[in-house]
Amino acid sequence: MRRIPPTIASQHPDNALAPYWHRSTPFIGAYNEMEEAVSCFQELGVSEYMWDWEGKHADAAVIDRLLSEHYDYFSKSQLGRDKFLTFRIPNTWEEKGYNLMQAMSVILSAEDMARDLKLQERPLFEVILPMTERADQLIRMQQLFEKLAVFKSNEFTADQPANNPYIEMIPLIEGVESQLAGAELLNEYMALHKEHFKRLPDYIRVFFAGSDSALTSGLLAGILANKLLLVRLYEFQQRSGIPVYPFAGTGSLPFRGGLSPNTIDRFLKEYSGLRTVTVQSAFRYDYPLEDVKKAITRLEKELPQTAVPALGQAEQAQLVKIVEESALLYRQTLDGIAGDMQPFFKAVPKRRDRRQHIGLLAYSRQMGGQSLPRAITFTAAFYSVGVPPELIAFGRTLQSISPPALKLLKQVYPSLTADFQTIGGYLNQQNLANLAAQNKAWRQVQKDAENLQSVLGIKFEPQTADQAAHLKLTTAALALREDPPMVTDLISRMAVLRKSLG
């Protein structure tokens, strides 16, 4: 059995500061990412690096460059055995698959190169499929890779050993509805896999998104859907006998997962049972380097040992009801306020080379056709007007549920009160009142803030000097909304204070 990496460095562009290895600018170009990967392995001690071909420019020569320029390191810490590079490929059902065949070809040529260098393992042997919604999508990718491997071996390298035609799939399950149905997707995938390959997979890694589920359905629905999927994955493991290794996408701010070098204790408690987590750009670059290394060391050691979570069927049903009610309320509210946020979405600075993103097309239809950006930009914009997006629909849902349901929620989400004590420190109540005076839809968010303080027994106000400074900058940002360059500058300054762009 291969080693399952506890930490995976990703290219999510949420950093406020320049990387420690690239001091000139926070922007990281496509051709800097190989240097980034090597630094993550060697200096930070991360086990895995995600190479993203979805919606962005990617360096196709990555394996050639890694093995030729850093052979001494990778001959000892071998890719595919000790360290792992995992491609996130395009989902051709959601975006143009311009990069798909190129990514698959790189996997095959990497195998040839490693064999010629007398390395023991295939450097690349599994891929992440974003926006996975159906089991047949996973099998389709495996079939395409199989056909390409056979064609390449027969037609291009017939005088060499044949390539391995099997690629392992990691489904990335992004929306709340898909997460609630994740176990059913695995059941279908196992049946299709056995039909095509005449066997079941030895294990499966299942990747679920914190950011996108929160973006499309709100923090409350997103975090509960994540937790329900985690429980149900282990129920699937118990039924099927197939080992499952849950894998979560987690940014630093609570809306995007709440994993930073300062929140390791909180995260290990909240997401017991996870076996892999993303350490994104803000985690790696917006905190002191020694703190980052210590945090990664802890995750590498402790995450694989966390206990498997469990919930009874009645408890799960109660939580699903909260998810559905909260998601509906969030979408209705966001439909009314998203238009006011467009200037701020556009002002958020870029951190990586990206093509235009297709994304979860469903949310545009669900929210009245409002154009929404990626989760990082969305989160950055709301924080930068002083209205943390975690508030939206959370307070009204909390006020509406029964006392037993609230007790269950606090058991399932033990950091609830502490999280909102932090989140509330970034709320600019005057900005929210100004927005509500111009657009009554924001009054619902005011109600959310009032209810959260009442139900949780806390007061929303800055707790630190950085939060107090952040409050002043959000006032300026809203006042200067007609001056995009100035707003962009203010957003960058606020990102440094909260140690994450979004």
Secondary structure, 3 states (H helix, E strand, C coil): CCCCCCEEECCCCCCCCCCCCCCCCCCECHHHHHHHHHHHHHHHCCCEEEEECCCECCCCCHHHHHHHHCHHHHHHCCECCCEEEEEECCCCCCCCCCCHHHHHHHHHHHHHHHHHCCCCCCCCCEEEECCCCCHHHHHHHHHHHHHHHHHHHHHCCCCCCCCCCCCEEEEEECCHHHHHCHHHHHHHHHHHHHHHHCCCCCCEEEEEECHHHHHHHCHHHHHHHHHHHHHHHHHHHHHHCCCEEEEEECCCCHHHCCCCCCCHHHHHHHCCCCCEEEECHHHHHCCCHHHHHHHHHHHHHHHHHCCCCCCCHHHHHHHHHHHHHHHHHHHHHHHHHHHHHHHHHHHCCCCECECCCCCCHHHHHHCCCCCCCCHHHHHHHHHHCCCCHHHCCHHHHHHHCCHHHHHHHHHHCCCHHHHHHHHHCCCCHHHHHHHHHHCHHHHHHHHHHHHHHHHHCCCCCCCCHHHHHHHHHHHHHHHCCCCHHHHHHHHHHHHHHHCCCC
